[in-house]
Amino acid sequence: MPTVLIVGAGLTGCTLAYRLAHQGVGSVLLERGDVPGGLIRSEHMGGVLYEPHGSHIFHTEDREVWDLANAMTPFNDYRHRVDINVEGRIHNWPILLSDIDRQSRGDEIKAELEERRDVDAAARAEASNFEEWCLELMGPILYERYIKPYTEKQWGRPASTLSAQWAPRRVSVRWDNDPYLFPDPFQGWPAGPNGYTDIIDGLLDHELIALRTGVDVTLDDLEARAREVEADSIVLTCPLDVFAGERFGRLDWRGIIVRNVHIPHVEHAQGAMVVNYPGLEFPFIRIHETKHASRQQCEGTVLGFEFTNAPTRYYPIELPENRALNDRYQDFLRGEIGRDRVHFAGRLANYLYIDMDDCMRQALDASVEVLDGLPAPRL
Ligand SMILES: Cc1cc2nc3c(=O)[nH]c(=O)nc-3n(C[C@H](O)[C@H](O)[C@H](O)COP(=O)(O)OP(=O)(O)OC[C@H]3O[C@@H](n4cnc5c(N)ncnc54)[C@H](O)[C@@H]3O)c2cc1C
C-alpha cells in the first residue's frame, strides 16, 4: 500500500491525511509539537474551553469543506461580532453608522462619510496604499480613531507603507448597520466538548493514519525518515526556510503572542468574543474570549490578551521579495526531493495568510495531486 509522509499535523496536514485515508492511502504525520492541531487547537484552563493561539471562527462559502468539518464535530450557529474600544467606549467593528452619534465630532464624521459615499469601489481600488484606501472610504477622523493606530500596532510600520490589496476584505463602513463580520453562508463554532480539537481528533481517527509527535523534520533528515516509513510521496506543511536550514535567508513574518488568563467566578468578562484595542495606550491589540462562541455553561472564563511583534510566524509580509524567496525554496526543494515526489500545502509552506476553510481546501486539492503522483496502484 502506498504511504505518504506529511510534515506538520496542523489542520492542513490532518485534513490531507483524512482524505488520503478515505481513498485507501496510508500516511504518517510527523509533528514537531507534543500534540496535533497547530494554531487551531482548543484547550481547557480551569475547566473553561479556550484557544491558546487566539480565537478562530469557521466561516466559508465552500460547501464541501463545511460538510467535512461538520462530519468531524457538530457546529453551533455562532455568528461573529467584534467590539472595538474607541474613545474609551465600546463600539461595533466594522464601523456602524449608528455608532457615530455616540462619538465626539459625530456631525463632522458624518459629513466626511457623506462626501465619500459615491466613490465607487473600483475607483478606491486605485489607491496606492492602505492608508489612502481607508481615507477615501471613511475620511480622516474615523481613520485616526479606528484604523491607523491599530494597523500600525499590528504591522509595526506606517499604514502608508502597506498595500491596499487587503483593505476591502478587512475594512468597511456599514451604512445598513449590519453588525456581523462575515457574510459567508456557512458559519459557526464547534459545539462539542473540545472545540476545534474535536475536528483534529476526528480527522486523525483512521487506522491508515499514524501520528508521531515531538519530531522536528529538516531537509537533512528527511530521506532517512522517508525510508523508515517507506514513503512514496512527501507533503510539506511546515515553513520552508527553516526546513531547508535558511540557506537562502529567512522569510519575514509578523508574529503575535496570546497570553491567556483564567478569570474565576464570572460568566463573561467582556461583551464579545473579540474586542479590538486600537489605542497606543494599550500594549495589547485585541482581547479574546472564546466562551462567547463555545457557549460553554460553566463558571469562570478565559481572556486571551494578544500582543504583536512576537517572534512567531503568523502573518506573512506580502512583499515581492518575500514571495520570490518562498518560490525559490519551493523550487529548490522540488530539485532536492523530486518534482513529482514533493508537494506543498497550508499557510506555512505556501507563505500565505489563509483561513481554516482555505487550508482545508488546499489539503483536499493537494490530495488529488498526491494520489495522481503515487507510483503503486490504489486500493
Ligand atoms: C492570529 C490568527 C487568527 C486566525 N483566525 C482565524 C479565524 O478566525 N478563522 C479562520 O478560518 N482562520 C483563522 N486563522 C487561520 C488558521 O489559523 C489557519 O488557516 C490554520 O491554522 C492553518 O493550518 P496549517 O496546518 O496550515 O498551519 P499550522 O496550524 O501552523 O500547522 C502547522 C503544523 O506544522 C508543525 N510544524 C512546523 N514545522 C515543522 C517541522 N519542521 N517538522 C514537524 N512539524 C512541523 C507545527 O508545529 C504545526 O503543528 C487565523 C490565523 C491567525 C494567525
PDBQT file of the ligand as one rigid body, heavy atoms in Angstrom, charges set to zero:
ROOT
HETATM    1  C1  LIG A 401      -3.968  35.264  14.566  1.00  0.00    +0.000 C 
HETATM    2  C2  LIG A 401      -4.730  34.328  13.658  1.00  0.00    +0.000 A 
HETATM    3  C3  LIG A 401      -6.119  34.274  13.718  1.00  0.00    +0.000 A 
HETATM    4  C4  LIG A 401      -6.818  33.429  12.877  1.00  0.00    +0.000 A 
HETATM    5  N1  LIG A 401      -8.187  33.399  12.924  1.00  0.00    +0.000 NA
HETATM    6  C5  LIG A 401      -8.863  32.626  12.051  1.00  0.00    +0.000 A 
HETATM    7  C6  LIG A 401     -10.284  32.613  12.034  1.00  0.00    +0.000 A 
HETATM    8  O1  LIG A 401     -10.946  33.296  12.819  1.00  0.00    +0.000 OA
HETATM    9  N2  LIG A 401     -10.908  31.829  11.117  1.00  0.00    +0.000 N 
HETATM   10  C7  LIG A 401     -10.219  31.046  10.235  1.00  0.00    +0.000 A 
HETATM   11  O2  LIG A 401     -10.839  30.356   9.424  1.00  0.00    +0.000 OA
HETATM   12  N3  LIG A 401      -8.883  31.021  10.250  1.00  0.00    +0.000 NA
HETATM   13  C8  LIG A 401      -8.184  31.784  11.121  1.00  0.00    +0.000 A 
HETATM   14  N4  LIG A 401      -6.818  31.756  11.136  1.00  0.00    +0.000 N 
HETATM   15  C9  LIG A 401      -6.115  30.884  10.183  1.00  0.00    +0.000 C 
HETATM   16  C10 LIG A 401      -5.888  29.447  10.707  1.00  0.00    +0.000 C 
HETATM   17  O3  LIG A 401      -5.221  29.507  11.958  1.00  0.00    +0.000 OA
HETATM   18  C11 LIG A 401      -5.043  28.698   9.679  1.00  0.00    +0.000 C 
HETATM   19  O4  LIG A 401      -5.697  28.663   8.442  1.00  0.00    +0.000 OA
HETATM   20  C12 LIG A 401      -4.736  27.248  10.050  1.00  0.00    +0.000 C 
HETATM   21  O5  LIG A 401      -4.414  27.089  11.396  1.00  0.00    +0.000 OA
HETATM   22  C13 LIG A 401      -3.571  26.783   9.207  1.00  0.00    +0.000 C 
HETATM   23  O6  LIG A 401      -3.287  25.413   9.456  1.00  0.00    +0.000 OA
HETATM   24  P1  LIG A 401      -1.913  24.806   8.939  1.00  0.00    +0.000 P 
HETATM   25  O7  LIG A 401      -1.969  23.368   9.207  1.00  0.00    +0.000 OA
HETATM   26  O8  LIG A 401      -1.662  25.232   7.524  1.00  0.00    +0.000 OA
HETATM   27  O9  LIG A 401      -0.798  25.542   9.827  1.00  0.00    +0.000 OA
HETATM   28  P2  LIG A 401      -0.454  25.389  11.383  1.00  0.00    +0.000 P 
HETATM   29  O10 LIG A 401      -1.681  25.398  12.198  1.00  0.00    +0.000 OA
HETATM   30  O11 LIG A 401       0.585  26.391  11.680  1.00  0.00    +0.000 OA
HETATM   31  O12 LIG A 401       0.157  23.922  11.490  1.00  0.00    +0.000 OA
HETATM   32  C14 LIG A 401       1.456  23.605  11.040  1.00  0.00    +0.000 C 
HETATM   33  C15 LIG A 401       1.975  22.468  11.911  1.00  0.00    +0.000 C 
HETATM   34  O13 LIG A 401       3.271  22.076  11.428  1.00  0.00    +0.000 OA
HETATM   35  C16 LIG A 401       4.110  21.848  12.551  1.00  0.00    +0.000 C 
HETATM   36  N5  LIG A 401       5.498  22.007  12.084  1.00  0.00    +0.000 N 
HETATM   37  C17 LIG A 401       6.086  23.160  11.664  1.00  0.00    +0.000 A 
HETATM   38  N6  LIG A 401       7.366  22.890  11.283  1.00  0.00    +0.000 NA
HETATM   39  C18 LIG A 401       7.559  21.560  11.442  1.00  0.00    +0.000 A 
HETATM   40  C19 LIG A 401       8.665  20.698  11.193  1.00  0.00    +0.000 A 
HETATM   41  N7  LIG A 401       9.813  21.153  10.666  1.00  0.00    +0.000 N 
HETATM   42  N8  LIG A 401       8.527  19.376  11.485  1.00  0.00    +0.000 NA
HETATM   43  C20 LIG A 401       7.365  18.897  12.010  1.00  0.00    +0.000 A 
HETATM   44  N9  LIG A 401       6.286  19.672  12.252  1.00  0.00    +0.000 NA
HETATM   45  C21 LIG A 401       6.369  20.985  11.960  1.00  0.00    +0.000 A 
HETATM   46  C22 LIG A 401       3.656  22.895  13.555  1.00  0.00    +0.000 C 
HETATM   47  O14 LIG A 401       4.066  22.544  14.872  1.00  0.00    +0.000 OA
HETATM   48  C23 LIG A 401       2.160  22.887  13.364  1.00  0.00    +0.000 C 
HETATM   49  O15 LIG A 401       1.506  21.956  14.203  1.00  0.00    +0.000 OA
HETATM   50  C24 LIG A 401      -6.105  32.598  11.972  1.00  0.00    +0.000 A 
HETATM   51  C25 LIG A 401      -4.710  32.634  11.922  1.00  0.00    +0.000 A 
HETATM   52  C26 LIG A 401      -4.016  33.511  12.733  1.00  0.00    +0.000 A 
HETATM   53  C27 LIG A 401      -2.518  33.572  12.597  1.00  0.00    +0.000 C 
ENDROOT
TORSDOF 0
